[in-house]
Structures are given as C-alpha cells and as structure tokens.
C-alpha cells in the first residue's frame, strides 16, 4: 500500500519578503534602542530622549522609528494602493538614514572604534531595509 499523494503547500512569494521587512524593521528598532543606551552610557547624550532625538549618533530619532513601523505595516499589506506608496517611502527612508550622517555631522562625530562599528552596522541595516522595500515595490509593480 502506498502513501496517499499530497499536494505541496505553496507559500505566496510576497510572504517571505513581508516577513523579512517586518524582521528588518524590528531589528532596526532594537538597534536604535541599543544605540541610545550606548550613547547614554558613553556620555554622548545627556538623556535617553536626547539619544533618540535629532542629534542621535547611534540611533534613529523617535519620529523616524514611528514612521518605519507605520510604513512597514503599510508595505506588507495586500492592497497595492497602500503597499506601493509605503514601500516607496521605506526605500526613501533607508537612503535618507544613510545620507543624513553626511549632513548632520553624524559621520564626523568623535566616536570610539566600537561605536563607529555600531554606527556603520545601524546605517547598513537601514539601507538593507530600504533594499528589501525596493524588492517589495518591484514585486508589487509586476503583479
């Protein structure tokens, strides 16, 4: 007697990408909080709110973190009218996170080697989320 034939279950291609986007933004949030704590403990910022503010060197400002959470919620929706603009804005946010260091003095800040490595990892993670959002955007525009 043979085993009954089963049909393979397929996962829509958008699900792994959406999951990766959510995980990427979750990683960014964790890194932002860790960066703020590092800034606070190293004396780079006088308060936690300063470490999460516009002059933050090792984290994104709170408004950016909120925007990323809202945008990833939108970008992972099935409705293209929401997902497309949210994905575009997440791509832009990734690029802006990278570019802002040139304009706000973040890359010229006096940091230890470990702090600089953390800053590079954080900016790289922002760019990575932007790339994932770009892939999501391409997938949305092709369907």
Beta strands, then each sheet from edge to edge (+ up, - down):
end
